[in-house]
Amino acid sequence: MELKKRRRELDCIDFKIVSLLEKRKKKILQMGKIKNLHRIQIVQKEREKELVKNLINRVDIEPNVIKKIYNILFRYSYQLQRRKR
C-alpha cells in the first residue's frame, strides 16, 4: 500500500532528524565548555536571530514553524550548557 510506503519513508526521515539533533547536542555541550572557559554568555540573541532569519530564507517552511522549532532548540541548548557549568 502506498500509505505504508510513505510512512516508512517518513520514519526514515524522522530518524535522521533525531540523529542530527543528537549530533547538535554534542556540539552544544562542546560550545558550553568553550563559553565557560572564556566567560562568554550562554545566550547569544543576535546570533539566534541571524540563524533563524537565514534558515527562513533558505527553506520552504512557514517562518512561524521555523521560529517555534528553534525557540525549543535554543531553550534546550541553554539548559544543556547551564548543567555543565
N, C-alpha and C positions, 0 to 999 in steps of 0.2 A: 504494500500500500504506500502511496505517495506521502501521506502524512507521517508514517513511521520513519520513512527515509529522511524527511525534513527534520524530524525530531532528533534523530541520531546525529545529523549534521549540526544542529544547534547544540546538542550535548557536547560535541567535539569543540565547538567554538567556546562554549561556556568553560570547559576545562582549560582551554588556552588562556582565557581571561583570568581565571583564578590562578593559574601558574604564573602569569605576568604580575598579578597582584602580590604573589609570594616573593618574586624577584624584587618588586618595588619595595616591599617591606624590608628586605635585606639591605637595600641601598639606603633606605631611610635610617636604619639603625647605624650604618656606617657614617652617614651625614651627621647624625646626632652626636656621635663621638667627636667628630671634627668640630662641630659647633661648640660643644662643651669645652674642648681643648683650647679653642681660640676665643672663648667667651662671646660667641655670636648668638644673637637671639634665635630662638626656635621658630617663631612666627615671622615670616617674610611676606607681608601682604602685597607689596608691589610685585614681587616675583610671581606670586599666585595669580594676581590679576592678569599679568602678561601671559602666563602659561594658558590660562582659561581663554583669554582673547585669541591667542594663536590657534588653540585647538578648535574653537568655534569657527574660525575662518578656514580651517582645513578639512572639516568633515561635514557630511550632510545629515546632521542630527540637530534637533531643536536646541538653541542656545540654553534654554532653561534646564534641559535634561543634563547637558554637559556641566552646567553650574552646580546642579544638585549632586551629581556624582562626585565632582571634585571637592565640593564642600565636605562630603563624607570622607573622602580620601585625606584631605588636609587635616581634619579633626583627628582621624586615626593616626596620622603621622605625628601630630603634636603629642598624642598620648604615648606613642612608642618612644619618642625622643625624651619625654619627661621621665618615663620609668627608668631610663638608663642613666640618668644624671645622678 
